[in-house]
Amino acid sequence: MDVLLVRNDVAEPIMHLLKRGASESAVEVLSAKLHILVARSTSFMYHCFDLSSLCGILSLTGWEVAEEALRRGVDFISDFVLRNGDAIYIGRGQQQLLAYGALIYSLSYAAARWGEERYLAATERAFRHVISHRRADGTLPLIVRHGEQGWPDESGRAASPEHPGWYRYNNFYDYEPAIGLFLARAAEALRERPQLSAAALEGPEGLTVYGHEMAIWRDDLWEAVLSVPGGYWANALPMPYICVQGTSVTPCYGGDRIPPSLYSAEMIPLPQAITRSGRRICLADELHYRLHGDGERVVLRSKDEVRVQPADRKPEGDSGESVTVDLSRLRLEIDPLREWHQMYDENARIMRDHYWREDMDGVDWAGVVTRYRPLVAGLRTHDDLVDLLWEVGAELNTSHAYVMPPEPLGDASRRLGLLGADLAPADGGWRIERILPGETTEPEARSPLRAAGVDAREGDLVVAVDGQPVDPAFGPATRLVGAAGKPVGLTLRRDGTDRRVVVVPLEDEEVLRYQDWVRSRRDYVREHSGGRVGYLHVPDMTSTGWAQLHRDLSRATRAEGLIADVRYNRGGHTSQMVLSRLLGRVVGWGLGRHYGSAYPYPDQAPRGPVVLVANENSGSDGDIVNAGAQAFGIGPVIGVRTWGGVVGIDGRFDLVDGTGITQPRYAFWLEGKGFGVENHGVDPDIEVVHSPGDFFGAADPQLDRAIAEVLARLEQTPSAQPPDWPEPRVR
């Protein structure tokens, strides 16, 4: 089997069928997807990955449909590369760098297969672009040197004795070795067509790879990639490959061992049946395997399932040769203190390697870690460890350095069921003072007492839960412990008559009460502005906040002015999308005889002035949206200074027991503020401070000031209005 570069959306289902001996006719259903794959990639980067997958499929099967799809895709990228030249830029992130390798491999594969000079010319152009991004010391960014940051050092991270450059780091590896494999595969493909000669490449005479010199000349460019003395890929290339889902490829090494895949930490024996018989076994859906000591059986792990089966053949369906291991019988003894010491040190290493500044913003991080380490020996609970990790991270004085326990606190089986209502004690039971209305566009904003058949009303008494009287002092709550999400019988009394109904209490009322709060703020603005000002609230900068924005955007922009409330905004990554909505303005109108009124163009664009309202709980991307509004001149920010945390995270790492940790990785610079928003926030243009009483009173001084500001600006600059109907052209 030739190398197969696996992508989940296309290559994985094909490999599942191939593994089961399917013929070309059996995968005709995938033909259409292969044909349109080259046109449907979401970006040029993913287009490169798609084509590298097609190269592997074509090598393995020779299918015409794969050849046609690859031709079409390579024609596109070769023309693009030759036409745009050095303007190509996929990116410098790890996945983007990997795409460079996929691009070069796909082009060289096509050049070797079809012998067309234009493919070779595009290959050379792409490689020239790659080396133009070489490091300051002249080394390629695509081939990692031993000893660079992120490789084993004096900290004691585990390394393979055969390949000291490979190490396991919280289940994550640099993509760059895989890029080296792409380049090596490109070299192997071109070696098969010696008549294709490479044009001279611009660049240094020598490049350092793993500490060795690699000459770059016109005719031996690709040979040089393979011939690095002691180089990893030179030894790996002649051997067959095992395909692993999600890791692209795992090359064999030395005939009977393979180096670690991107998800495995140690050298893994290759099943003897593969090398002895010359057969190639594809494990497209297996992430880990181990060969049994006698070489007759192999242990396979796929996600949370472990199976034992023969190593030299595929087990038949009902033969009993494949046995699933009962993992529920496993028992594991853990020394908490030893585990906590390891977690403490790993958290420190991960923070050191991924904090947004290599100099740790001037903090002596090694000293901090050493100073707090003796406290680990005194820990008695996991909560203590979490507190300690928070304290250590706080020494960096940077936002978003979080520590999250693997499981929520408390006994989830005893979670209190909530009725979505405000209750008060009364004679004979607890009176329903108010039932929160649900929100039909938000499934989580469900009101249990408004469910079909319940017919609860404000003023009804809740007198019993599952036949047990409610507690006079604490109400139904004592009978609703552990009832969250489960059917519960309520006895309701109205006008002296009791009746029993069944409700399903909520696990959490947050979404229901949030929608009720937004509804109250919307009504408040409409009432106090006489309907002239629209209102919308954005709770965060994720899909939830984007959806909430559009619940009210159409209605809010029909008004003359607009208040965008970002108080309590929890942040995320969509602030620029929110700002793009607020930046719009009406420049046209559509009219029709059957329309009740003219409609604006663009749709959902503000007609007049816009103001933002923020508070101390507007944070992260909630900080940024206010700074962006000020920089763009959208309108004033009213309220108080925001949270002040704009060094972002990506949530990549967990510790050994599942404890989540984050590292402030992505700093943010903003026009007019520089890096000063971090640890300070965004100062409002108009400050309005809420007193403690304002949080519970009927008035909302911040919204009052926002309404006044919008109305004052409307006096100066009226909102866009639809035109009158023109006079008939013919009279």
C-alpha positions in Angstrom: 0.0 0.0 0.0 1.3 3.4 -0.8 1.0 6.3 1.7 -2.5 7.5 2.3 -3.0 10.9 3.8 -6.3 10.7 5.7 -8.9 13.4 6.0 -12.1 12.6 7.9 -14.6 14.0 5.5 -13.6 12.0 2.3 -10.7 9.7 2.9 -11.9 8.1 6.1 -15.2 6.7 4.7 -13.4 5.5 1.6 -10.8 3.7 3.8 -13.6 2.1 5.8 -14.9 0.6 2.6 -11.5 -0.4 1.3 -10.8 -2.1 4.6 -13.8 -4.3 4.1 -12.7 -5.3 0.6 -15.1 -3.0 -1.3 -14.7 -2.6 -5.0 -14.8 0.6 -7.0 -18.5 0.1 -7.8 -19.2 -0.1 -4.0 -18.0 3.5 -3.5 -19.8 5.1 -6.5 -21.9 7.0 -3.9 -18.7 8.9 -3.0 -17.8 9.8 -6.6 -19.9 13.0 -6.6 -18.2 14.1 -3.5 -14.8 13.5 -5.0 -15.7 15.5 -8.1 -16.9 18.5 -6.1 -14.4 18.2 -3.3 -11.9 20.5 -5.2 -14.6 23.2 -5.5 -16.1 23.0 -2.0 -13.0 23.4 0.2 -13.6 26.2 2.6 -10.2 27.7 2.1 -7.0 27.4 0.1 -5.4 25.7 3.1 -8.0 22.9 3.2 -7.9 22.6 -0.5 -4.3 21.6 -0.2 -5.2 18.9 2.4 -8.0 17.6 0.2 -5.7 17.2 -2.7 -3.0 15.4 -0.6 -5.8 12.9 0.4 -6.7 12.4 -3.3 -3.0 11.6 -4.0 -3.1 8.8 -1.5 -6.4 7.5 -2.7 -5.3 7.5 -6.3 -2.0 5.7 -5.4 -3.9 3.1 -3.5 -6.8 2.4 -5.9 -6.0 3.9 -9.4 -9.7 5.0 -9.6 -10.5 7.2 -12.5 -12.8 9.3 -10.4 -10.0 10.1 -8.0 -7.6 10.8 -10.9 -10.1 13.2 -12.5 -10.8 15.0 -9.2 -7.0 15.3 -8.6 -6.4 16.6 -12.1 -9.0 19.3 -11.6 -7.7 20.3 -8.2 -4.0 20.4 -9.2 -4.8 22.4 -12.3 -6.4 25.0 -10.1 -3.6 25.2 -7.5 -0.8 25.1 -10.1 -2.4 27.9 -12.1 -2.9 29.8 -8.8 0.7 29.4 -7.7 2.2 30.3 -11.1 -0.1 33.3 -11.5 0.3 34.7 -8.0 3.9 33.7 -7.3 5.2 35.1 -4.1 1.8 36.5 -3.2 0.8 33.1 -1.9 0.2 33.1 1.8 -1.6 30.3 3.7 -0.4 31.4 7.1 2.2 30.6 9.8 0.2 28.7 12.3 0.9 25.0 12.8 -1.9 23.8 10.6 -1.2 26.4 8.0 2.5 25.3 7.8 1.3 21.8 7.3 -0.7 22.9 4.4 2.4 24.2 2.7 3.8 20.7 2.8 0.5 19.3 1.4 0.6 21.8 -1.4 4.2 20.9 -2.4 3.5 17.2 -2.2 0.3 17.4 -4.3 2.1 19.4 -7.0 5.1 17.1 -7.1 2.9 14.0 -7.2 1.1 15.4 -10.2 4.4 16.3 -11.9 5.7 12.8 -11.4 2.5 11.1 -12.4 1.6 13.0 -15.6 5.1 14.5 -16.5 3.8 18.0 -17.1 6.4 20.8 -16.7 3.8 23.3 -15.4 3.2 21.1 -12.3 7.0 21.0 -11.7 7.3 24.7 -12.2 4.5 25.3 -9.7 6.2 22.9 -7.2 9.5 24.9 -7.5 7.6 28.2 -7.1 5.9 27.0 -4.0 9.1 25.7 -2.5 10.9 29.0 -3.3 8.1 30.8 -1.4 8.6 28.4 1.5 12.3 29.1 1.8 11.7 32.8 1.5 10.1 32.5 4.9 13.2 30.9 6.4 14.3 31.8 9.9 16.9 34.4 10.7 19.6 31.7 10.9 18.7 30.4 7.4 16.9 27.3 8.5 13.6 26.2 7.0 10.4 26.8 9.0 9.1 23.5 7.8 11.8 21.2 9.3 12.4 21.3 13.0 15.8 21.2 14.5 16.6 19.3 17.6 17.0 21.7 20.6 14.6 24.4 19.4 11.9 25.7 21.7 9.3 23.0 22.1 11.8 20.2 22.0 13.3 18.2 24.9 15.5 20.2 27.2 16.7 20.2 30.8 13.1 20.2 32.1 13.1 16.4 31.8 10.3 15.9 29.3 10.2 12.3 28.1 11.9 11.6 24.8 12.4 8.5 22.6 16.0 7.1 22.7 15.9 6.4 19.0 14.6 9.9 18.1 15.3 12.4 20.8 13.5 15.1 18.8 10.1 13.3 19.4 8.4 13.9 22.7 4.9 13.6 24.1 3.6 16.9 25.4 0.0 16.6 26.7 -1.1 14.6 23.7 0.0 17.3 21.3 2.9 17.4 18.8 4.3 20.0 16.5 3.0 19.6 13.0 6.4 20.3 11.6 7.7 16.7 11.4 4.6 15.8 9.4 5.5 18.6 7.0 8.9 17.0 6.7 7.2 13.9 5.6 5.2 15.8 3.0 8.5 17.1 1.6 10.1 13.7 1.7 7.1 12.2 -0.2 7.5 15.0 -2.8 11.1 14.1 -3.2 10.3 10.4 -3.6 7.7 11.2 -6.3 10.0 13.3 -8.3 12.8 10.7 -8.1 10.6 8.4 -10.2 10.8 11.0 -13.1 14.5 11.8 -13.4 13.8 13.6 -16.7 12.1 16.4 -14.8 14.9 18.8 -13.8 14.3 21.5 -11.3 15.2 25.1 -12.1 17.7 26.9 -9.9 16.2 28.1 -6.6 17.1 31.3 -4.9 18.2 31.0 -1.4 21.2 30.2 0.9 23.7 27.6 0.0 23.2 25.6 3.1 20.2 25.0 5.4 20.5 23.5 8.9 18.3 20.5 9.5 18.6 18.5 12.8 22.1 20.1 13.2 23.3 18.9 9.8 24.1 20.9 6.7 21.8 20.4 3.7 22.9 21.8 0.4 20.4 23.4 -1.9 21.4 23.0 -5.6 19.4 23.0 -8.8 19.5 19.2 -9.5 19.7 17.7 -6.0 17.1 19.8 -4.2 14.7 17.0 -3.5 17.5 14.4 -3.0 18.9 16.7 -0.3 15.7 16.4 1.7 16.2 12.6 1.8 19.9 12.5 2.3 20.3 14.4 5.6 22.9 12.3 7.5 21.0 10.5 10.2 17.9 12.3 9.1 14.6 10.9 10.3 12.8 10.9 6.9 15.7 9.3 5.0 15.3 6.2 7.1 11.5 6.2 7.0 10.8 6.6 3.3 11.5 3.1 1.9 9.1 1.5 4.3 5.4 0.9 4.1 2.9 3.1 6.0 0.2 2.5 8.5 -2.8 4.9 8.2 -4.2 6.4 11.3 -7.3 8.6 11.4 -6.7 12.2 12.4 -2.9 11.9 12.3 -2.3 11.9 8.5 0.3 9.1 8.4 2.6 7.1 10.6 5.7 5.9 8.8 7.5 2.6 9.5 11.0 2.8 10.8 13.7 0.2 10.4 11.3 -2.4 9.1 9.8 -3.5 12.4 9.1 -0.4 14.4 7.4 2.9 13.8 8.1 6.3 15.5 5.3 7.8 17.6 2.2 9.1 15.8 0.9 12.5 16.7 -1.2 10.9 19.4 1.2 8.3 20.8 4.2 8.7 23.1 6.4 5.7 22.6 7.9 3.5 20.0 5.3 0.9 19.0 6.2 -2.6 17.6 4.8 -3.1 14.1 2.7 -6.3 13.9 5.0 -9.0 12.6 2.3 -10.2 10.2 2.6 -7.1 8.2 6.4 -7.3 7.6 6.4 -11.1 7.4 3.7 -11.5 4.7 4.2 -8.2 3.0 0.6 -7.3 3.5 -0.5 -3.8 4.5 -3.2 -3.4 7.1 -5.1 -0.1 7.2 -6.2 1.0 10.7 -8.2 4.0 9.5 -10.3 4.2 12.6 -7.8 3.1 15.2 -5.8 5.5 17.2 -3.6 3.2 19.3 -2.5 -0.4 19.2 -0.1 -2.8 20.9 1.1 -6.2 19.8 0.7 -9.0 22.3 3.9 -10.7 23.5 3.5 -13.8 21.4 2.9 -11.8 18.2 -0.4 -13.6 17.6 -2.8 -11.0 18.9 -3.1 -7.3 18.7 -4.9 -4.9 21.2 -6.7 -2.1 19.5 -8.1 1.0 21.1 -10.7 3.1 19.4 -11.9 6.0 21.5 -13.2 4.4 24.7 -13.3 0.8 23.4 -10.5 -1.7 23.6 -10.6 -4.9 21.6 -8.3 -7.9 21.2 -8.1 -9.7 17.9 -5.8 -11.7 15.7 -2.7 -9.8 14.4 -2.5 -11.5 11.0 -6.1 -11.5 9.7 -9.4 -9.7 9.8 -11.8 -11.5 12.2 -15.0 -12.7 10.8 -18.2 -11.2 12.1 -19.5 -14.0 14.4 -16.2 -15.9 14.8 -15.6 -14.7 18.3 -12.0 -13.8 17.4 -12.5 -10.2 18.3 -13.1 -9.7 22.0 -14.2 -6.4 23.6 -12.5 -5.8 26.9 -14.8 -4.9 29.8 -13.2 -1.7 31.0 -15.7 -1.4 33.9 -13.7 -4.1 35.8 -10.5 -2.0 35.7 -9.2 -0.7 39.1 -6.7 2.0 39.4 -4.8 3.0 42.5 -3.6 6.6 42.5 -1.3 8.4 45.0 -2.9 11.8 45.1 0.1 13.7 46.3 2.4 12.3 43.6 -0.3 13.0 41.0 -0.7 16.6 42.3 3.1 17.2 42.2 3.1 16.0 38.5 0.1 18.2 37.7 1.7 21.2 39.4 4.9 20.8 37.4 3.1 20.2 34.1 0.9 23.2 34.5 4.1 25.3 35.1 5.8 23.8 32.0 2.8 24.4 29.8 2.4 28.0 31.0 6.1 28.6 30.4 5.9 27.3 26.8 2.7 28.9 25.8 2.4 32.2 27.6 2.1 35.0 25.1 5.6 36.4 25.8 8.7 34.2 26.0 10.0 36.5 28.7 6.9 35.9 30.8 6.3 39.7 30.8 9.2 40.2 33.2 8.0 37.7 35.8 10.6 35.3 37.2 8.4 32.3 36.4 11.0 29.7 37.5 11.2 31.5 40.8 7.5 31.7 41.2 7.1 27.9 40.5 9.9 27.1 43.0 8.5 29.4 45.7 5.0 27.8 45.6 6.1 24.1 45.0 6.5 23.3 48.8 2.8 24.0 49.3 1.9 20.9 47.2 3.0 18.6 49.9 0.4 20.1 52.3 -2.5 19.7 49.9 -5.4 17.5 51.2 -8.1 17.8 48.5 -8.3 18.5 44.8 -10.0 21.8 45.7 -6.7 22.8 47.4 -4.8 22.0 44.3 -7.1 24.1 42.1 -6.7 27.0 44.5 -3.0 26.7 44.5 -2.8 26.6 40.7 -5.0 29.7 40.6 -2.6 31.5 42.9 0.5 30.5 40.9 -1.1 31.6 37.6 -2.1 34.9 39.3 1.5 35.9 39.7 1.6 36.6 35.9 -1.0 39.4 36.4 -2.7 38.3 33.2 -6.3 37.5 32.3 -7.7 34.2 31.2 -5.3 32.0 33.3 -8.0 29.6 34.4 -8.1 26.3 36.3 -11.2 24.3 35.9 -12.0 21.1 37.9 -12.8 18.0 35.7 -16.2 17.6 37.2 -18.7 20.1 38.5 -18.8 20.6 42.2 -21.4 18.8 44.3 -23.5 15.7 43.8 -25.2 16.1 40.4 -27.7 13.4 41.3 -29.1 15.7 44.0 -29.3 18.8 41.8 -32.2 21.0 42.8 -35.2 21.1 40.4 -36.4 24.6 39.6 -39.9 25.6 38.6 -39.1 28.8 36.7 -41.3 30.9 38.9 -41.1 33.3 41.9 -42.8 31.9 45.0 -43.7 33.3 48.4 -45.0 31.7 51.6 -48.7 31.8 52.2 -51.3 30.1 54.3 -51.6 26.4 53.2 -48.6 26.4 50.9 -46.4 28.7 48.7 -48.0 31.1 46.3 -46.9 31.5 42.7 -46.2 35.2 42.5 -44.9 35.2 39.0 -44.3 32.6 36.3 -41.4 33.4 34.0 -42.5 33.5 30.4 -40.5 31.2 28.0 -38.8 32.1 24.8 -39.9 30.1 21.8 -36.7 30.7 19.9 -34.5 29.5 22.7 -35.1 25.8 23.7 -33.3 26.2 27.0 -35.7 29.0 28.0 -38.4 26.6 28.9 -41.0 27.5 31.6 -42.1 24.3 33.4 -45.3 25.8 34.8 -46.4 27.0 31.3 -46.0 23.5 29.7 -49.0 22.0 28.0 -51.6 20.6 30.4 -50.2 22.3 33.5 -52.2 25.4 33.4 -50.5 26.9 36.5 -51.5 30.6 37.1 -50.1 33.4 39.2 -51.9 33.2 42.5 -52.1 29.4 42.6 -50.8 27.7 45.7 -48.2 24.9 45.5 -49.4 22.7 48.4 -47.6 19.4 47.8 -44.7 17.8 45.8 -45.2 14.1 44.9 -47.9 14.0 47.5 -45.7 15.4 50.3 -46.7 18.8 51.8 -44.4 21.6 51.1 -42.2 22.9 53.9 -43.8 26.0 55.4 -40.4 27.6 55.9 -38.5 26.5 52.8 -41.2 25.9 50.3 -41.2 23.2 47.6 -37.4 23.3 47.4 -36.8 20.6 50.0 -39.0 18.2 48.0 -37.3 19.1 44.7 -33.8 18.0 45.6 -32.6 15.6 42.9 -35.7 16.3 40.8 -33.9 18.4 38.0 -35.0 17.1 34.6 -37.3 14.4 36.1 -41.1 14.3 36.1 -42.6 15.6 39.4 -46.1 15.7 40.6 -47.3 19.1 41.9 -50.5 19.7 43.8 -51.9 23.1 42.9 -54.7 24.8 44.8 -56.9 27.4 43.2 -60.1 28.8 44.8 -60.0 26.1 47.4 -59.8 23.3 44.8 -56.8 21.0 44.5 -55.6 19.3 41.4 -52.4 17.4 40.5 -50.2 18.1 37.5 -46.9 16.8 36.3 -44.0 19.1 35.5 -40.4 18.6 34.6 -38.3 21.0 36.7 -35.3 22.8 35.2 -31.6 22.0 36.1 -30.8 25.7 35.6 -33.0 28.8 35.3 -30.2 31.1 34.0 -31.3 31.1 30.3 -35.0 31.5 31.2 -34.3 34.4 33.6 -31.8 35.9 31.1 -34.5 36.1 28.4 -36.9 37.6 30.9 -34.3 40.2 31.8 -33.7 41.1 28.1 -37.5 41.4 27.6 -37.8 43.7 30.6 -34.9 46.0 29.3 -36.4 46.0 25.8 -39.8 47.1 27.2 -38.0 49.7 29.4 -36.3 51.4 26.5 -39.4 51.4 24.4 -41.5 52.9 27.2 -39.0 55.6 28.2 -38.2 56.6 24.6 -41.7 56.6 23.3 -40.8 53.8 20.9 -38.1 56.0 19.1 -35.1 53.9 20.3 -34.5 50.2 19.7 -32.7 47.9 22.1 -30.7 44.7 21.8 -28.5 42.8 24.2 -25.4 40.7 23.3 -24.6 38.3 26.2 -21.3 37.0 24.8 -19.3 36.9 21.6 -20.0 33.3 20.7 -22.8 31.6 18.7 -25.1 32.2 21.6 -24.6 36.0 21.6 -24.7 36.1 17.8 -28.1 34.3 17.9 -29.3 36.7 20.6 -28.2 39.7 18.6 -30.4 38.5 15.7 -33.4 37.9 17.9 -33.8 41.6 18.3 -31.8 43.2 15.5 -34.5 43.4 12.9 -37.0 44.9 15.4 -34.5 47.2 17.1 -33.2 48.7 13.8 -36.8 49.7 12.8 -36.6 52.4 15.5 -34.9 55.8 14.8 -31.9 55.1 17.1 -30.3 52.0 18.7 -28.9 51.0 22.1 -26.5 48.0 21.9 -26.3 46.7 25.5 -23.1 44.7 26.1 -23.3 44.7 29.9 -22.4 41.3 31.3 -20.9 40.2 28.0 -18.7 37.2 28.7 -16.5 37.5 25.6 -15.7 35.1 22.9 -14.5 35.8 19.3 -17.3 37.5 17.3 -16.9 41.1 18.3 -15.9 42.1 14.8 -19.0 40.5 13.4 -21.1 42.5 15.9 -19.3 45.7 15.0 -19.9 45.1 11.3 -23.6 45.1 12.1 -23.4 48.3 14.1 -21.3 50.0 11.5 -24.0 49.7 8.9 -26.3 52.6 7.9 -29.3 52.9 5.8 -28.6 54.2 2.3 -31.7 53.2 0.4 -35.3 52.1 0.6 -37.5 49.6 -1.1 -41.1 50.4 -1.9 -44.0 48.4 -3.3 -47.7 48.8 -3.6 -48.4 45.7 -1.5 -45.9 46.5 1.2 -47.3 48.0 4.4 -44.2 50.2 4.6 -40.9 50.8 2.9 -38.0 48.5 3.8 -34.5 49.8 4.4 -31.3 48.9 2.5 -29.2 47.4 3.8 -31.6 45.3 5.8 -31.1 45.4 9.6 -28.8 48.4 9.4 -29.2 51.2 12.0 -31.3 54.2 10.8 -29.7 56.7 13.2 -27.4 57.1 16.2 -26.0 54.1 18.0 -24.7 54.0 21.6 -23.3 51.1 23.6 -23.8 50.4 27.3 -21.1 48.5 29.2 -20.3 47.7 32.8 -17.5 46.0 34.8 -18.7 42.6 33.7 -18.2 43.3 30.0 -15.0 41.3 29.5 -12.6 39.8 27.0 -14.2 40.2 23.6 -16.7 42.3 25.6 -13.8 44.7 26.3 -12.8 44.7 22.6 -16.2 45.4 21.2 -16.3 48.7 23.2 -12.8 49.7 22.2 -13.7 48.9 18.6 -16.8 51.0 18.8 -14.8 53.9 20.0 -12.1 53.5 17.4 -14.7 53.2 14.6 -16.7 56.1 15.9 -19.9 54.1 16.0 -21.1 55.9 19.1 -20.3 56.6 22.7 -19.9 53.9 25.3 -22.0 54.6 28.4 -21.6 53.0 31.8 -18.5 52.1 33.7 -15.0 50.8 32.9 -15.0 47.3 31.5 -13.4 44.2 32.9 -10.0 44.5 31.3 -8.9 41.1 30.0 -7.8 40.8 26.4 -5.0 38.2 26.4 -6.9 35.3 24.8 -6.8 31.6 25.1 -7.8 28.5 23.1 -8.4 25.8 25.8 -6.0 23.3 24.3 -4.6 21.5 27.4 -5.9 19.4 30.2 -3.9 17.9 33.1 -3.7 14.2 33.7 -7.0 13.9 35.7 -8.9 16.1 33.3 -8.4 19.4 35.1 -8.7 22.1 32.5 -6.0 24.8 32.4 -5.6 27.7 30.1 -2.6 29.9 29.1 -2.9 33.5 28.1 -1.6 33.1 24.5 -2.9 35.9 22.3 -2.4 39.5 23.3 -4.4 42.3 21.7 -3.4 45.8 20.6 -6.2 48.3 20.0 -6.1 51.7 18.2 -6.0 54.5 20.7 -5.3 52.2 23.6 -2.3 50.1 22.5 -1.9 47.1 24.9 -3.5 49.1 27.7 -6.8 47.4 27.8 -5.3 44.4 29.6 -5.6 44.9 33.4 -7.4 48.2 32.9 -10.4 47.9 30.7 -12.1 50.3 28.4 -13.1 53.7 29.9 -16.6 54.8 29.0 -17.2 58.0 27.1 -20.0 58.8 29.6 -19.7 57.4 33.0 -22.8 56.3 34.8 -22.3 54.2 38.0 -25.0 51.9 39.4 -25.4 51.9 43.1 -26.3 48.6 44.8 -29.9 49.7 45.0 -30.0 50.3 41.2 -29.4 46.6 40.6 -32.7 45.8 42.3 -34.8 48.9 41.7 -37.2 49.7 38.9 -35.0 52.4 37.4 -31.9 51.7 35.2 -29.8 54.9 35.2 -27.4 53.5 32.6 -30.2 52.9 30.1 -31.8 56.2 31.1 -28.6 58.0 30.1 -28.3 56.0 26.9 -31.8 56.9 25.9 -31.2 60.5 26.6 -28.0 60.4 24.5 -29.7 58.8 21.5 -32.6 61.3 21.6 -30.2 64.2 21.8 -28.3 63.0 18.8 -31.5 62.5 16.9 -32.2 66.2 17.5 -28.9 67.0 15.8 -29.0 64.4 13.1 -32.4 62.9 12.3 -32.6 59.3 11.4 -32.9 58.0 7.8 -36.5 58.2 6.6 -38.2 56.5 3.6 -38.8 58.9 0.7 -42.3 60.0 -0.5 -43.7 58.2 -3.5 -42.5 59.9 -6.7 -44.9 61.6 -9.1 -46.1 59.4 -12.0 -43.8 59.6 -15.0 -46.7 59.8 -17.4 -49.4 62.4 -16.7 
